[in-house]
Amino acid sequence: MENSLYINYCGLGSPSTENWLLTQDIEIQRFYYVLGGTGWYRSPDGTKHNFQKGCVYLFPYNLRHSFHTDMSDPVSHLFYDFLSAPPIIATEPLRIPVAPDSPLHNALMLACQLKSSDYNSETYKTRLDRHMLRLLLDLVHEQMPIPFNTDPIIHNALSIIQRDYATPITVKELARQVGFEENYFIRRFKKVMKQTPYTYLKNYRLFKARNLLLEGVSAEKAAERVGYESASSLTRALNRANI
């Protein structure tokens, strides 16, 4: 199944604090390649799992984990926080050992090199990051199948949201486009995504707006580009969501 990808944030380096945790209402999938240092994650039940150097970790959409490091030996990693349609749904994270000189290893080294380089064009950087993540996911999938959700209705709905989020699309219209009655569609979407399509759409718009603001786009322009009526309404929504 063809996947659409939206990268919320990516980078190369070490965390600035000993623990970090996503607190937003919308879950984010995470791709980690551990280069070194001491770090671990805790699963929702509190179990501690140490990161292993030279491994890729892929954290699914439906699970929340906290991430920790020893600040005297901070973990170093290449990471991508991203959304995909369809989403990755699993009972636990995937851990993929990376063999030296394998296609996956070589692609990871290229990704690290690119992330440590400077770009003059933000558009070029965003496009390159997305292509690199797609390549890395394809290579991981060849080694260990990634459990993308196979519900075609959810896939279609997420693709529409990621395409038309800046338009005044309603849940009723979204249900019509995927071919189902509204209440049934909401129940089906919530069963997989653990939130309503309205909440997902709202938070997707806010993530896009936040990234535009971080890139230096004015609040007025950001509001216009993500479908908000005004800069003040966007600012209030961002503050309420703590995004």
C-alpha positions in Angstrom: 0.0 0.0 0.0 1.3 3.4 -0.9 2.0 5.6 2.1 1.7 9.3 2.5 4.1 10.8 5.0 4.2 14.0 7.0 7.3 14.7 9.1 6.5 16.7 12.2 10.2 17.0 13.3 13.5 15.4 12.6 17.1 15.8 13.5 20.5 14.4 14.5 22.0 14.7 17.9 21.2 14.3 21.6 18.3 15.4 23.8 18.8 18.5 26.0 17.1 16.9 29.0 17.2 13.5 30.7 13.7 12.7 29.7 11.3 13.8 27.0 7.7 12.8 26.3 5.1 13.7 23.7 2.2 15.4 25.4 0.0 16.4 22.5 -3.4 14.9 21.9 -2.3 13.5 18.5 0.2 10.6 18.6 3.3 10.8 16.6 5.2 7.9 15.1 9.0 7.8 15.8 11.9 6.4 13.9 15.1 6.3 15.9 18.6 5.1 14.8 20.8 4.9 17.9 24.4 6.0 17.2 25.7 5.7 20.8 25.3 6.9 24.4 23.1 5.7 27.2 19.3 5.9 26.8 16.2 3.9 27.3 12.4 4.1 26.8 9.6 3.1 29.1 6.5 1.3 27.7 3.0 2.4 28.9 3.2 -0.2 31.7 6.4 1.3 33.0 8.8 -1.4 31.7 12.3 -0.1 31.0 14.0 -1.0 27.6 17.6 0.0 27.0 18.5 1.4 23.6 21.1 -0.6 21.8 23.7 1.1 19.6 23.4 0.3 15.9 19.7 -0.5 16.1 16.7 1.2 14.5 13.6 1.6 16.7 10.2 2.3 15.2 7.5 3.4 17.6 3.9 2.9 16.4 1.1 5.4 16.3 -1.1 3.8 19.0 1.4 3.6 21.9 2.8 6.2 24.2 6.3 5.9 25.5 8.6 8.1 27.6 12.2 8.5 26.5 15.2 8.9 28.8 18.9 9.3 28.8 21.9 9.6 31.1 23.0 13.2 30.8 26.6 12.2 31.6 26.5 10.0 28.5 23.6 11.3 26.4 22.1 9.1 23.7 23.0 10.2 20.2 20.5 9.4 17.4 19.0 10.2 14.1 15.3 10.6 14.5 12.1 11.4 12.6 8.7 12.2 14.3 6.1 11.6 11.6 2.6 10.7 10.6 1.7 8.3 7.9 -1.4 7.2 6.1 -2.0 4.4 6.8 -0.6 4.6 10.4 1.6 2.0 12.0 -0.4 0.1 14.6 1.4 -2.5 16.8 1.4 -4.0 20.3 5.1 -3.0 20.8 7.9 -1.0 19.1 9.9 -2.6 16.4 13.7 -3.1 17.0 15.7 -3.7 13.8 19.5 -4.5 14.1 21.4 -2.8 11.3 24.2 -4.9 9.7 27.3 -3.0 8.7 27.5 -2.1 5.0 23.9 -3.2 4.4 21.6 -1.1 2.3 19.9 0.1 5.4 23.2 1.0 7.1 24.4 2.9 4.0 21.1 4.8 3.8 21.3 5.7 7.5 24.8 7.1 7.0 23.6 9.2 4.1 20.7 10.5 6.2 23.1 11.4 9.0 25.3 13.2 6.5 22.4 15.1 5.0 21.0 16.1 8.5 24.4 17.5 9.5 24.6 19.7 6.3 23.2 23.2 5.9 20.5 23.9 3.3 19.6 27.3 1.8 16.2 26.2 0.8 13.6 25.1 3.4 11.4 23.6 0.7 14.3 21.5 -0.6 15.2 20.4 2.9 11.6 19.3 3.7 11.3 17.3 0.5 14.7 15.6 1.0 13.8 14.6 4.5 10.6 13.0 3.3 12.3 11.1 0.6 15.0 9.9 3.0 12.4 8.7 5.5 10.5 6.9 2.8 13.6 5.1 1.7 14.5 4.2 5.3 11.0 2.8 5.9 11.1 0.8 2.7 14.5 -0.7 3.7 13.2 -1.5 7.2 10.1 -3.1 5.7 12.2 -5.4 3.6 14.0 -6.6 6.7 11.0 -6.7 9.1 7.5 -6.0 7.8 6.1 -2.8 9.2 2.6 -3.3 10.6 0.8 -0.5 8.7 -3.0 -0.5 9.4 -4.7 -2.1 6.4 -8.1 -0.6 6.8 -8.6 1.1 3.4 -11.3 3.5 4.7 -8.9 4.9 7.3 -6.1 5.1 4.8 -8.4 7.0 2.4 -9.6 9.3 5.2 -6.1 10.2 6.4 -5.0 10.8 2.8 -7.9 13.2 2.3 -7.1 15.0 5.6 -3.5 15.4 4.7 -4.4 16.7 1.3 -7.3 19.0 2.1 -6.7 20.1 5.7 -6.6 23.8 4.8 -10.0 23.7 3.2 -13.3 23.9 5.3 -13.8 20.2 5.1 -16.3 18.7 7.6 -16.5 15.2 9.1 -19.8 14.7 7.2 -18.1 15.6 3.9 -15.1 13.4 4.8 -17.5 10.4 5.5 -19.2 11.1 2.1 -15.9 11.0 0.3 -14.9 7.6 1.8 -18.4 6.3 1.1 -19.9 5.7 4.5 -22.6 7.1 6.8 -21.2 9.7 9.2 -21.8 8.0 12.5 -20.5 4.7 11.3 -17.4 6.4 9.8 -16.7 8.2 13.1 -16.9 4.9 15.1 -14.7 3.1 12.6 -12.1 5.9 12.6 -12.1 6.2 16.4 -11.6 2.4 16.8 -8.4 2.5 14.8 -7.0 6.0 15.5 -8.2 6.3 19.2 -9.7 9.7 18.5 -12.5 11.2 16.3 -11.8 12.4 12.8 -12.6 15.9 13.9 -9.9 15.8 16.6 -7.4 14.4 14.2 -8.1 17.0 11.6 -7.9 19.8 14.2 -4.6 18.7 15.6 -3.1 18.0 12.1 -3.9 21.6 11.2 -2.3 22.8 14.4 0.9 20.8 13.8 1.2 22.2 10.3 0.6 25.7 11.7 3.2 25.3 14.4 5.8 24.2 11.9 5.1 27.2 9.7 5.5 29.5 12.7 8.8 27.8 13.5 9.9 28.5 9.9 9.3 32.2 10.4 5.9 32.4 8.7 3.7 35.1 10.2 0.7 34.1 12.3 -1.6 35.7 9.8 -0.1 33.7 6.9 0.0 30.5 8.9 -3.6 30.8 9.9 -4.6 31.4 6.2 -2.5 28.4 5.0 -4.0 25.9 7.5 -7.6 27.0 7.3 -8.1 29.2 10.4 -10.1 32.4 10.1 -7.6 34.6 11.9 -4.2 34.7 13.6 -5.9 35.2 17.0 -8.1 32.1 16.6 -5.0 30.1 15.6 -3.0 31.4 18.5 -5.8 30.5 21.0 -6.1 27.0 19.5 -2.4 26.4 19.8 -2.4 27.6 23.4 -5.3 25.3 24.3 -3.7 22.3 22.7 -0.3 22.9 24.2 1.3 22.1 20.8 
